[in-house]
Amino acid sequence: MNQPSMKGSYRLRALAAALLFVAGSSLPGASGQLPGSVSVPPGELALGTIELPRPVLANGQALPPGAYSVHLTSLTASPATTGALAELERWVEFRQDGAVMGRELASIVPAAEIGEVAGAAPPANGSARVEVLRGNDYVRVWINRDGTHYLIHLAAG
């Protein structure tokens, strides 16, 4: 396991959680609707298909380059990240031919708050963008599904 890369991955998660906290979210109401007009589905949801251009680490597990189907699970971050709502930090699975190849945490961000979290323009609704960040050390998978943004940060492998 590449320890420096994992440390960087944890830093990215902490940064994402801090940004969500700064955005001023409060607890969800009984309807499942969270502040900032984001509706987080309670169960599993197929987010889309992405193409990883290079090897990455998803929660310490190597994922080779290639096409993956990304699925949101019902599992939240555990232990919960300080200052973040558990509903906004969920595990996603990277699948190939129906088999789970890796898992990673995704930060869920409403459209109204995405400008505070990411400097670039978001991908179009129903699409995804895969970007290499910080001197080729990280890969960000950014999925926009129905105006809700799913940000997944992976360490380069």
FIVO-83079 format. One record per atom (N, C-alpha, C): residue in one letter; chain; x, y, z; atom name. Coordinates in steps of 0.001 Angstrom, whole numbers, padded with zeros to 6 digits, always signed. Example, Ala and Ser with C-alpha at 12.3 -4.5 7.8 and 13.67 -1.06 7.14 Angstrom:
<vogus>
 r c      c1      c2      c3  a
 A A +013190 -005690 +007800  N
 A A +012300 -004500 +007800 CA
 A A +013200 -003300 +007800  C
 S A +012850 -002250 +007080  N
 S A +013670 -001060 +007140 CA
 S A +012900 +000030 +007870  C
</vogus>
This chain:
<vogus>
 r c      c1      c2      c3  a
 M A +000847 -001179 +000000  N
 M A +000000 +000000 +000000 CA
 M A +000889 +001237 +000000  C
 N A +000577 +002190 -000795  N
 N A +001364 +003403 -000929 CA
 N A +000924 +004406 +000132  C
 Q A +001645 +004490 +001223  N
 Q A +001245 +005306 +002367 CA
 Q A +001112 +006797 +002038  C
 P A +002067 +007450 +001333  N
 P A +001903 +008865 +001040 CA
 P A +000647 +009146 +000226  C
 S A +000295 +008271 -000698  N
 S A -000898 +008483 -001504 CA
 S A -002153 +008381 -000650  C
 M A -002191 +007424 +000271  N
 M A -003345 +007283 +001149 CA
 M A -003488 +008507 +002047  C
 K A -002360 +009032 +002533  N
 K A -002401 +010219 +003377 CA
 K A -003006 +011383 +002596  C
 G A -002615 +011512 +001338  N
 G A -003164 +012564 +000487 CA
 G A -004648 +012371 +000247  C
 S A -005080 +011122 +000103  N
 S A -006491 +010829 -000104 CA
 S A -007304 +011253 +001118  C
 Y A -006775 +010988 +002309  N
 Y A -007469 +011411 +003526 CA
 Y A -007531 +012931 +003621  C
 R A -006468 +013604 +003192  N
 R A -006478 +015073 +003202 CA
 R A -007554 +015609 +002270  C
 L A -007705 +015000 +001093  N
 L A -008740 +015440 +000164 CA
 L A -010128 +015240 +000757  C
 R A -010339 +014109 +001434  N
 R A -011637 +013867 +002070 CA
 R A -011907 +014907 +003151  C
 A A -010895 +015206 +003951  N
 A A -011062 +016201 +005012 CA
 A A -011365 +017568 +004419  C
 L A -010698 +017919 +003316  N
 L A -010951 +019194 +002652 CA
 L A -012382 +019241 +002135  C
 A A -012834 +018168 +001496  N
 A A -014200 +018125 +000981 CA
 A A -015207 +018256 +002119  C
 A A -014961 +017569 +003231  N
 A A -015865 +017651 +004381 CA
 A A -015890 +019063 +004950  C
 A A -014731 +019704 +005033  N
 A A -014668 +021070 +005550 CA
 A A -015435 +022023 +004646  C
 L A -015304 +021857 +003341  N
 L A -016025 +022722 +002411 CA
 L A -017528 +022531 +002532  C
 L A -017956 +021300 +002721  N
 L A -019381 +021053 +002916 CA
 L A -019873 +021681 +004213  C
 F A -019046 +021634 +005251  N
 F A -019415 +022243 +006524 CA
 F A -019537 +023755 +006381  C
 V A -018575 +024368 +005697  N
 V A -018576 +025818 +005501 CA
 V A -019794 +026247 +004702  C
 A A -020294 +025376 +003838  N
 A A -021451 +025708 +003014 CA
 A A -022707 +025918 +003865  C
 G A -022656 +025539 +005144  N
 G A -023742 +025859 +006064 CA
 G A -024918 +024902 +006016  C
 S A -024674 +023651 +005768  N
 S A -025763 +022681 +005725 CA
 S A -026309 +022439 +007120  C
 S A -027602 +022122 +007187  N
 S A -028218 +021715 +008448 CA
 S A -028772 +020313 +008262  C
 L A -029386 +019781 +009277  N
 L A -029862 +018401 +009221 CA
 L A -031011 +018250 +008233  C
 P A -031117 +017072 +007592  N
 P A -032182 +016853 +006621 CA
 P A -033536 +016780 +007295  C
 G A -034554 +017179 +006550  N
 G A -035911 +017084 +007047 CA
 G A -036455 +015683 +006847  C
 A A -037689 +015478 +007243  N
 A A -038305 +014160 +007145 CA
 A A -038476 +013708 +005702  C
 S A -038484 +014639 +004758  N
 S A -038702 +014289 +003357 CA
 S A -037482 +013676 +002703  C
 G A -036323 +013699 +003358  N
 G A -035098 +013211 +002740 CA
 G A -034413 +014294 +001924  C
 Q A -035030 +015470 +001857  N
 Q A -034459 +016590 +001125 CA
 Q A -033476 +017304 +002036  C
 L A -032251 +017455 +001564  N
 L A -031229 +018131 +002339 CA
 L A -031165 +019590 +001946  C
 P A -030631 +020451 +002820  N
 P A -030492 +021858 +002497 CA
 P A -029673 +022040 +001228  C
 G A -029896 +023180 +000555  N
 G A -029173 +023451 -000671 CA
 G A -029821 +022757 -001861  C
 S A -031058 +022312 -001713  N
 S A -031819 +021672 -002783 CA
 S A -031146 +020428 -003332  C
 V A -030587 +019617 -002472  N
 V A -030022 +018344 -002916 CA
 V A -030874 +017225 -002345  C
 S A -031312 +016354 -003210  N
 S A -032090 +015202 -002798 CA
 S A -031192 +013984 -002946  C
 V A -030839 +013383 -001837  N
 V A -029935 +012240 -001851 CA
 V A -030765 +010967 -001787  C
 P A -030639 +010102 -002792  N
 P A -031408 +008861 -002758 CA
 P A -030971 +007993 -001583  C
 P A -031915 +007339 -000901  N
 P A -031559 +006557 +000282 CA
 P A -030835 +005252 -000032  C
 G A -031018 +004696 -001215  N
 G A -030416 +003405 -001545 CA
 G A -029351 +003518 -002612  C
 E A -029177 +002420 -003328  N
 E A -028171 +002369 -004386 CA
 E A -028672 +003086 -005637  C
 L A -027724 +003682 -006376  N
 L A -028057 +004412 -007592 CA
 L A -026899 +004298 -008571  C
 A A -027195 +003903 -009805  N
 A A -026167 +003882 -010851 CA
 A A -025919 +005324 -011279  C
 L A -024681 +005807 -011100  N
 L A -024354 +007198 -011410 CA
 L A -023918 +007393 -012852  C
 G A -023339 +006381 -013463  N
 G A -022886 +006509 -014841 CA
 G A -021632 +005705 -015085  C
 T A -021111 +005835 -016297  N
 T A -019900 +005130 -016700 CA
 T A -018787 +006139 -016920  C
 I A -017599 +005801 -016440  N
 I A -016434 +006682 -016588 CA
 I A -015273 +005887 -017170  C
 E A -014295 +006611 -017662  N
 E A -013074 +006005 -018201 CA
 E A -011899 +006537 -017395  C
 L A -011217 +005658 -016661  N
 L A -010020 +006057 -015922 CA
 L A -008829 +006006 -016877  C
 P A -008101 +007134 -017019  N
 P A -007002 +007186 -017983 CA
 P A -005700 +006579 -017483  C
 R A -005630 +006325 -016183  N
 R A -004382 +005848 -015577 CA
 R A -004700 +005011 -014352  C
 P A -003721 +004266 -013839  N
 P A -003961 +003493 -012611 CA
 P A -004200 +004431 -011424  C
 V A -005141 +004052 -010563  N
 V A -005446 +004830 -009361 CA
 V A -005634 +003875 -008187  C
 L A -005721 +004469 -006989  N
 L A -006034 +003716 -005779 CA
 L A -007401 +004163 -005281  C
 A A -008299 +003214 -005097  N
 A A -009616 +003470 -004527 CA
 A A -009640 +002808 -003158  C
 N A -009586 +003627 -002101  N
 N A -009542 +003132 -000730 CA
 N A -008385 +002147 -000542  C
 G A -007252 +002447 -001188  N
 G A -006059 +001626 -001062 CA
 G A -005983 +000454 -002022  C
 Q A -007039 +000223 -002781  N
 Q A -007081 -000894 -003728 CA
 Q A -006790 -000379 -005137  C
 A A -005893 -001054 -005849  N
 A A -005493 -000627 -007193 CA
 A A -006615 -000841 -008203  C
 L A -006865 +000212 -009009  N
 L A -007788 +000120 -010136 CA
 L A -006987 +000427 -011397  C
 P A -006917 -000502 -012340  N
 P A -006191 -000231 -013583 CA
 P A -006996 +000715 -014479  C
 P A -006352 +001321 -015473  N
 P A -007088 +002169 -016420 CA
 P A -008188 +001356 -017102  C
 G A -009260 +002047 -017476  N
 G A -010339 +001367 -018183 CA
 G A -011693 +001958 -017858  C
 A A -012735 +001355 -018422  N
 A A -014111 +001805 -018220 CA
 A A -014698 +001153 -016974  C
 Y A -015403 +001967 -016192  N
 Y A -016043 +001496 -014963 CA
 Y A -017448 +002072 -014873  C
 S A -018357 +001271 -014371  N
 S A -019685 +001728 -014013 CA
 S A -019604 +002149 -012548  C
 V A -020062 +003365 -012232  N
 V A -019971 +003893 -010868 CA
 V A -021356 +003838 -010232  C
 H A -021431 +003217 -009049  N
 H A -022701 +003044 -008344 CA
 H A -022602 +003628 -006940  C
 L A -023555 +004477 -006585  N
 L A -023675 +005005 -005231 CA
 L A -024288 +003919 -004362  C
 T A -023713 +003692 -003180  N
 T A -024278 +002718 -002244 CA
 T A -025039 +003451 -001146  C
 S A -025704 +002720 -000291  N
 S A -026416 +003326 +000838 CA
 S A -025501 +003528 +002043  C
 L A -024256 +003060 +001958  N
 L A -023319 +003147 +003083 CA
 L A -022718 +004542 +003193  C
 T A -022740 +005093 +004411  N
 T A -022155 +006411 +004658 CA
 T A -020764 +006253 +005264  C
 A A -020033 +007361 +005315  N
 A A -018694 +007350 +005901 CA
 A A -018794 +006955 +007367  C
 S A -017875 +006115 +007810  N
 S A -017877 +005674 +009194 CA
 S A -016441 +005580 +009679  C
 P A -016064 +006268 +010716  N
 P A -016891 +007181 +011494 CA
 P A -017190 +008436 +010693  C
 A A -018271 +009090 +011072  N
 A A -018686 +010295 +010362 CA
 A A -017591 +011356 +010433  C
 T A -017429 +012089 +009338  N
 T A -016451 +013167 +009287 CA
 T A -016991 +014358 +010066  C
 T A -016192 +014939 +010935  N
 T A -016614 +016068 +011749 CA
 T A -017083 +017214 +010863  C
 G A -018272 +017743 +011152  N
 G A -018783 +018891 +010427 CA
 G A -019511 +018552 +009143  C
 A A -019598 +017304 +008779  N
 A A -020273 +016917 +007540 CA
 A A -021469 +016028 +007858  C
 L A -022488 +016127 +007035  N
 L A -023634 +015244 +007179 CA
 L A -023291 +013889 +006585  C
 A A -023606 +012830 +007296  N
 A A -023294 +011480 +006813 CA
 A A -023926 +011225 +005451  C
 E A -025110 +011788 +005214  N
 E A -025800 +011580 +003943 CA
 E A -025031 +012160 +002765  C
 L A -024119 +013099 +003029  N
 L A -023359 +013750 +001958 CA
 L A -021981 +013136 +001750  C
 E A -021663 +012095 +002486  N
 E A -020415 +011332 +002310 CA
 E A -020818 +009869 +002190  C
 R A -020881 +009366 +000959  N
 R A -021348 +007994 +000725 CA
 R A -020314 +007210 -000073  C
 W A -020311 +005914 +000113  N
 W A -019414 +005038 -000635 CA
 W A -019960 +004802 -002029  C
 V A -019056 +004787 -002995  N
 V A -019393 +004396 -004359 CA
 V A -018580 +003158 -004713  C
 E A -019096 +002399 -005652  N
 E A -018398 +001213 -006146 CA
 E A -018032 +001419 -007608  C
 F A -016839 +000975 -007963  N
 F A -016384 +000966 -009350 CA
 F A -016545 -000469 -009837  C
 R A -017379 -000672 -010861  N
 R A -017697 -002018 -011326 CA
 R A -017283 -002217 -012782  C
 Q A -016870 -003436 -013076  N
 Q A -016608 -003875 -014445 CA
 Q A -017296 -005220 -014623  C
 D A -018123 -005323 -015649  N
 D A -018870 -006562 -015919 CA
 D A -019629 -007044 -014684  C
 G A -020188 -006103 -013917  N
 G A -020980 -006436 -012742 CA
 G A -020191 -006728 -011480  C
 A A -018873 -006895 -011596  N
 A A -018036 -007196 -010426 CA
 A A -017494 -005905 -009819  C
 V A -017537 -005805 -008491  N
 V A -016993 -004641 -007794 CA
 V A -015471 -004736 -007817  C
 M A -014841 -003738 -008425  N
 M A -013381 -003709 -008547 CA
 M A -012741 -002847 -007459  C
 G A -013520 -001907 -006892  N
 G A -013006 -001034 -005844 CA
 G A -014106 -000147 -005296  C
 R A -013828 +000446 -004136  N
 R A -014775 +001352 -003471 CA
 R A -014029 +002597 -003016  C
 E A -014755 +003718 -002970  N
 E A -014180 +004969 -002474 CA
 E A -015318 +005852 -001983  C
 L A -014986 +006808 -001113  N
 L A -015985 +007763 -000637 CA
 L A -016229 +008835 -001688  C
 A A -017487 +009227 -001806  N
 A A -017867 +010326 -002690 CA
 A A -018462 +011431 -001835  C
 S A -018112 +012663 -002160  N
 S A -018736 +013826 -001531 CA
 S A -019893 +014248 -002421  C
 I A -021068 +014430 -001824  N
 I A -022263 +014808 -002573 CA
 I A -022506 +016294 -002345  C
 V A -022586 +017049 -003448  N
 V A -022677 +018504 -003371 CA
 V A -023859 +018982 -004215  C
 P A -024757 +019816 -003636  N
 P A -025868 +020353 -004424 CA
 P A -025369 +021359 -005460  C
 A A -026132 +021528 -006528  N
 A A -025758 +022447 -007604 CA
 A A -025527 +023865 -007081  C
 A A -026326 +024300 -006110  N
 A A -026206 +025659 -005578 CA
 A A -024882 +025892 -004857  C
 E A -024206 +024826 -004426  N
 E A -022969 +024972 -003655 CA
 E A -021723 +024517 -004406  C
 I A -021875 +023995 -005623  N
 I A -020726 +023432 -006318 CA
 I A -019678 +024497 -006637  C
 G A -020079 +025732 -006851  N
 G A -019132 +026813 -007128 CA
 G A -018206 +027097 -005961  C
 E A -018651 +026804 -004743  N
 E A -017827 +027016 -003556 CA
 E A -016833 +025879 -003342  C
 V A -017095 +024737 -003965  N
 V A -016278 +023548 -003752 CA
 V A -015273 +023342 -004878  C
 A A -015701 +023556 -006104  N
 A A -014838 +023304 -007266 CA
 A A -014702 +024574 -008093  C
 G A -013494 +024874 -008524  N
 G A -013237 +026085 -009289 CA
 G A -013628 +025979 -010746  C
 A A -013662 +024783 -011303  N
 A A -013971 +024593 -012718 CA
 A A -015479 +024520 -012936  C
 A A -015892 +024745 -014175  N
 A A -017298 +024588 -014533 CA
 A A -017668 +023108 -014423  C
 P A -018861 +022818 -013917  N
 P A -019251 +021416 -013739 CA
 P A -019543 +020734 -015071  C
 P A -019491 +019407 -015086  N
 P A -019904 +018687 -016293 CA
 P A -021404 +018871 -016511  C
 A A -021848 +018693 -017733  N
 A A -023269 +018823 -018055 CA
 A A -024079 +017785 -017279  C
 N A -025345 +018094 -017064  N
 N A -026235 +017169 -016376 CA
 N A -026244 +015821 -017103  C
 G A -026103 +014748 -016344  N
 G A -026103 +013411 -016919 CA
 G A -024763 +012968 -017473  C
 S A -023709 +013729 -017169  N
 S A -022387 +013350 -017683 CA
 S A -021352 +013353 -016562  C
 A A -020153 +012925 -016919  N
 A A -019058 +012836 -015948 CA
 A A -017797 +013422 -016554  C
 R A -016891 +013819 -015678  N
 R A -015575 +014303 -016089 CA
 R A -014541 +013646 -015182  C
 V A -013460 +013182 -015788  N
 V A -012343 +012609 -015039 CA
 V A -011153 +013522 -015275  C
 E A -010583 +014057 -014177  N
 E A -009502 +015042 -014271 CA
 E A -008302 +014600 -013447  C
 V A -007115 +014831 -013988  N
 V A -005881 +014600 -013241 CA
 V A -005560 +015903 -012521  C
 L A -005288 +015830 -011213  N
 L A -005071 +017016 -010377 CA
 L A -003688 +017015 -009747  C
 R A -003277 +018170 -009251  N
 R A -002089 +018361 -008418 CA
 R A -000856 +017620 -008892  C
 G A -000318 +018038 -009998  N
 G A +000930 +017455 -010457 CA
 G A +000850 +015966 -010708  C
 N A -000287 +015510 -011194  N
 N A -000507 +014095 -011517 CA
 N A -000577 +013185 -010298  C
 D A -000814 +013735 -009102  N
 D A -000885 +012925 -007883 CA
 D A -002288 +012389 -007593  C
 Y A -003312 +013037 -008139  N
 Y A -004693 +012670 -007843 CA
 Y A -005531 +012674 -009110  C
 V A -006609 +011899 -009074  N
 V A -007597 +011889 -010146 CA
 V A -008951 +012176 -009502  C
 R A -009672 +013149 -010077  N
 R A -011017 +013463 -009577 CA
 R A -012037 +012962 -010594  C
 V A -012992 +012202 -010094  N
 V A -014138 +011787 -010895 CA
 V A -015292 +012679 -010453  C
 W A -015851 +013420 -011399  N
 W A -016918 +014379 -011107 CA
 W A -018128 +013977 -011933  C
 I A -019192 +013557 -011252  N
 I A -020410 +013113 -011925 CA
 I A -021543 +014065 -011561  C
 N A -022261 +014542 -012570  N
 N A -023422 +015404 -012376 CA
 N A -024651 +014592 -012761  C
 R A -025438 +014245 -011768  N
 R A -026664 +013481 -012028 CA
 R A -027847 +014258 -011487  C
 D A -028695 +014725 -012376  N
 D A -029903 +015485 -012024 CA
 D A -029585 +016703 -011171  C
 G A -028460 +017366 -011448  N
 G A -028089 +018578 -010728 CA
 G A -027396 +018336 -009399  C
 T A -027253 +017097 -009002  N
 T A -026494 +016760 -007801 CA
 T A -025121 +016291 -008248  C
 H A -024084 +016812 -007595  N
 H A -022706 +016529 -007997 CA
 H A -022080 +015517 -007047  C
 Y A -021402 +014542 -007622  N
 Y A -020715 +013490 -006882 CA
 Y A -019231 +013626 -007195  C
 L A -018432 +013970 -006183  N
 L A -016990 +014157 -006349 CA
 L A -016262 +012999 -005676  C
 I A -015435 +012324 -006456  N
 I A -014673 +011177 -005960 CA
 I A -013208 +011467 -006221  C
 H A -012395 +011475 -005174  N
 H A -010963 +011766 -005303 CA
 H A -010158 +010490 -005086  C
 L A -009327 +010187 -006068  N
 L A -008527 +008963 -006058 CA
 L A -007052 +009320 -006125  C
 A A -006231 +008613 -005380  N
 A A -004779 +008807 -005448 CA
 A A -004258 +008088 -006686  C
 A A -003297 +008714 -007349  N
 A A -002681 +008072 -008509 CA
 A A -001974 +006808 -008041  C
 G A -002098 +005745 -008818  N
 G A -001515 +004470 -008419 CA
 G A -000355 +004166 -009271  C
</vogus>
